[in-house]
Each structure stands twice: as C-alpha cells, then as structure tokens.
Amino acid sequence: MIWSSPEGRAYQFFEENCIDCPDDIEFDLIDSYFPGDNSYGVVVNGMESLIKLQDFLLAKGLKVNFIL
C-alpha cells in the first residue's frame, strides 16, 4: 500500500500537491525500482534542492521532515 511507509506517503503528497513546485527544485518520483516491486518514494537531488523545497513548503504553511 502506498500509505504504508513514509516514502510512499511522500510520493503520494508530491504527486497530488507539487504541481506548482518551482522548476529549479530537482526531485524524482520513484514508482518501483524494477518490475514486480511495489515501492514508492521521492528522491530530492542535492542539498540545494532540498533546502529550496523545504523553503517552498514552509511558505505554503507546510512543515515537513526529511529522511536523509
């Protein structure tokens, strides 16, 4: 189930709510790593993108935690 892990919940959140994310924030939505794998996740590419993403979400009133 997508909601059974923090990574899956992050995937679902970004898929539904990050339509207006700035283009300079680099992240990838992972929908399984190989056929038959049911894992989901979000990978933010680089510390600069992570900081920009956190600032963007805080500006929208969302305080988030990241797993590094």
FENKAVEN-V335697 format. One record per backbone hydrogen bond with DSSP energy under -1.0 kcal/mol. NH is the residue of the N-H (numbers start at 1). CO is the residue of the C=O. If there is no record, write none. Layout:
nh;co
NH;CO
NH;CO
//
This chain:
nh;co
4;1
9;5
10;6
11;7
12;8
13;9
14;10
15;11
16;12
17;13
18;14
25;22
28;43
30;41
32;39
37;34
41;30
43;28
45;26
46;44
50;46
51;47
52;48
53;49
54;50
55;51
56;52
57;53
58;54
59;55
61;58
62;57
//
